[in-house]
Amino acid sequence: MLAENLKQVEENIEKACIKAGRKREEVTLVAVSKTKPVSMLSEIYHCGIRNFGENKVQELCEKKEELPSDIRWHMIGHLQRNKVKYVIRDAFLIHSVDSYRLAEEINIQAKKINRIVPVLIEVNIAGEMSKFGVSADETLQLAEEIAKLDNIKIEGLMTIAPYVEDPEENRPYFQKIRKLSVDIAKENIDNVSMSVLSMGMTGDYMTAIEEGATIVRVGTGIFGARNYTIS
């Protein structure tokens, strides 16, 4: 079943890329594996997936120990400063940097292991009270501040669009963050690249790709409904 689900997602990504006049290799699929057992991740790994996304530091660290070393682990959930030290070595990309204080802690921990950590700034593009992320208006200033930290590299932006039945409702938000990304890139800030745009999930990733996503984060579309009884 998982292989069939993945095949359908891959076909959808291909369709969206063709519609947008983009190459398939421009879009990275991150399999969002939060709450899912290692056995399911292993099955998807053997289908060729190498990018996995986790929301919780503990889950990421535990799964990393049990799975092949060539997996690229994406920290996509809200990251507390006191948990940074546990994930700093293992995260291929941290998607959820939403404050200077968090970036500062990442920098402190990264220096200890002599690593430059790639991060994305999380933008609350729809201004939802229930979601983390910096406002669109504050993103440029935050990027300028974080860029001064020696052991962090800003690779782009991430957003979590509202939950909607019709993905077309999120198109304006995807367009808005894409424009924000382009505008920041034009500033030519040292240590800031806007090459990554992480947006789009199971319900709207095709629309996100049409609007410029370079990373889509798909969980339910691959693994099925999540089990929230896992702590």
C-alpha positions in Angstrom: 0.0 0.0 0.0 2.8 2.5 0.9 4.5 1.8 -2.4 1.3 2.5 -4.3 0.7 5.7 -2.3 4.2 6.9 -3.0 3.8 6.1 -6.7 0.6 8.2 -6.8 2.4 11.1 -5.0 5.3 10.9 -7.4 2.9 11.0 -10.4 1.1 14.0 -9.0 4.4 15.8 -8.5 5.4 15.0 -12.1 2.0 16.4 -13.3 2.4 19.6 -11.3 5.9 20.1 -12.6 4.8 19.6 -16.2 1.9 22.1 -15.7 4.3 24.6 -14.3 6.9 24.1 -16.9 9.4 22.8 -14.3 11.7 19.9 -14.2 10.9 17.1 -11.7 14.4 17.3 -10.2 13.6 20.9 -9.0 11.2 19.5 -6.4 12.3 17.5 -3.3 9.8 15.2 -1.7 10.1 15.0 2.0 8.2 12.1 3.5 6.7 13.4 6.8 7.1 10.4 9.0 6.1 11.8 12.4 4.4 9.2 14.6 5.0 6.5 12.1 7.0 3.3 13.0 10.5 2.6 11.7 9.1 -0.4 9.7 7.0 2.0 7.6 9.9 4.4 7.1 12.1 1.4 6.1 9.5 0.4 3.5 9.5 3.8 1.9 13.3 4.0 2.1 13.5 0.9 0.0 11.2 2.6 -2.6 13.9 5.2 -3.0 13.0 7.9 -0.5 15.9 9.5 1.3 14.4 12.7 2.7 12.3 12.3 5.9 10.6 15.0 8.0 10.1 14.8 11.7 8.2 17.2 14.1 9.8 16.1 17.3 13.5 16.0 18.2 13.3 12.8 20.2 11.6 11.0 17.4 14.1 12.1 14.8 17.0 11.1 17.0 15.6 7.7 17.8 14.7 6.8 14.2 18.1 7.9 13.0 19.7 5.3 15.1 17.7 2.5 13.6 17.7 3.5 9.9 20.4 3.8 7.2 22.9 6.6 7.5 22.3 8.1 4.1 18.9 9.4 5.1 18.5 13.2 5.1 16.5 14.2 8.2 14.5 17.4 8.1 13.4 19.0 11.3 10.0 20.5 10.3 8.3 20.9 13.7 8.6 23.8 16.2 12.0 23.6 17.7 12.5 24.6 21.4 15.9 26.2 22.2 16.6 23.6 24.9 16.2 20.8 22.4 18.6 22.2 19.8 21.7 20.5 21.2 20.1 17.1 20.6 19.3 17.6 16.9 22.2 19.8 15.8 24.3 17.0 14.4 21.6 15.0 12.8 19.4 17.5 11.0 20.1 17.9 7.3 17.9 21.0 7.2 16.0 22.8 10.0 12.8 24.2 8.4 11.3 25.9 11.5 13.6 28.9 12.5 11.1 31.6 13.6 13.2 33.8 15.9 16.6 35.2 16.4 16.9 33.6 19.8 16.4 30.1 18.3 18.9 30.9 15.5 21.4 32.1 18.1 21.1 28.8 20.1 21.5 26.8 16.8 24.7 28.9 16.2 26.1 28.2 19.7 25.5 24.5 19.4 26.8 24.4 15.8 30.1 26.0 16.8 30.7 23.3 19.3 30.7 20.6 16.6 32.2 22.9 13.9 29.3 22.6 11.6 27.5 25.1 9.4 23.8 24.4 9.8 21.4 25.0 6.9 18.1 26.5 8.0 14.9 27.9 6.6 13.0 30.8 8.1 9.4 29.8 9.0 6.9 32.4 7.8 3.3 32.5 9.1 2.2 33.7 5.7 -1.5 33.5 6.5 -1.2 35.2 9.9 -2.9 32.3 11.8 -2.8 32.7 15.5 -2.5 28.9 16.0 0.7 28.6 14.0 4.3 29.4 14.6 6.4 31.6 12.3 7.4 35.1 11.7 5.1 37.5 9.9 5.8 38.3 6.2 6.6 41.9 7.2 9.3 40.8 9.7 11.0 38.2 7.6 13.6 40.4 5.9 14.7 41.9 9.1 15.0 38.5 10.8 17.0 37.2 7.8 19.4 40.1 8.1 19.9 39.5 11.8 20.4 35.7 11.5 22.8 36.1 8.5 25.4 37.6 10.8 25.7 34.3 12.7 28.8 32.4 11.6 27.6 28.8 11.8 24.2 29.2 10.2 23.3 29.3 6.5 19.9 30.6 5.5 18.8 28.5 2.5 15.3 29.9 2.1 11.8 30.0 3.5 9.2 27.6 4.9 5.5 28.0 5.5 2.5 25.9 6.6 -0.5 27.1 4.7 -4.0 26.9 6.3 -5.9 23.6 6.2 -8.4 23.9 3.4 -10.7 21.6 1.5 -9.9 23.3 -1.8 -6.1 23.7 -2.4 -6.9 26.7 -4.7 -7.7 28.7 -1.6 -4.0 28.4 -0.6 -2.7 29.6 -4.0 -2.6 33.3 -2.9 -0.5 32.3 0.1 2.0 30.3 -1.9 2.2 33.2 -4.4 2.8 35.6 -1.5 5.7 33.7 0.1 7.2 33.1 -3.4 7.2 36.8 -4.0 8.7 37.4 -0.5 11.5 34.9 -1.3 12.3 36.7 -4.6 12.2 40.1 -2.8 14.7 38.9 -0.2 16.9 37.4 -2.8 17.2 40.7 -4.5 18.7 42.2 -1.4 21.8 40.1 -1.9 22.4 39.6 1.8 25.7 37.8 2.6 25.0 34.3 3.9 21.4 34.3 2.7 20.2 32.1 -0.2 16.6 31.9 -1.3 17.1 28.7 -3.2 14.7 26.7 -1.1 11.0 27.2 -0.7 9.4 24.6 1.5 5.6 24.7 1.2 2.8 22.4 0.3 1.6 19.3 2.2 -0.7 16.4 1.4 -3.8 18.5 0.6 -2.1 21.2 -1.5 1.4 20.1 -2.7 0.5 20.2 -6.4 -0.7 23.8 -6.1 2.5 24.6 -4.1 4.7 23.1 -6.9 2.8 25.2 -9.5 3.7 28.3 -7.4 7.4 27.5 -7.0 7.8 25.0 -4.1 11.2 23.3 -4.1 10.4 21.1 -1.2 7.0 19.5 -0.5 6.2 17.8 2.8 3.9 14.9 2.4 2.8 12.6 5.3 -0.7 11.4 5.1 -0.6 11.0 1.3 2.2 8.5 1.7 1.7 6.9 5.2 -2.0 7.3 5.8 -3.6 9.0 8.8 -1.3 9.7 11.7 -1.5 8.0 15.1 -1.4 10.8 17.6 -1.5 8.3 20.6 2.3 8.0 20.2 4.0 10.4 22.6 
